[in-house]
Amino acid sequence: MFQSKTERQNEFEMVAIEELVPEDHLLRKIDQYIDFSFIPEKVRPYYSEDNGRPSLDPLVLFKMMFIGYIYGVRSERELERQI
């Protein structure tokens, strides 16, 4: 009935993102039709490669904010949780 703590810690589950997002989802359509490849070059002057901690990928940050805008998520914490 109950599993020991060590048995639970040794379990894992493999999940592919492709299985979680339906084929007709809005975000798949956006990814298909909008080319975001221009963003890293546009923001390159604002990032230092040899000073401080490594930054998050600016493309990921932009896409997060874009998703937040589309779905009306105002809190960065809530946006991170939902993504």
Buried (B, 14 or more C-beta within 10 A) or exposed (E): EEEEEEEEEEEEEEEEEEEEEEEEEEBEEBEEEEEEEEBEEEBEEEEEEEEEEEEEEBBEEBBBEBBBEEEEBEEEEEBEEEE
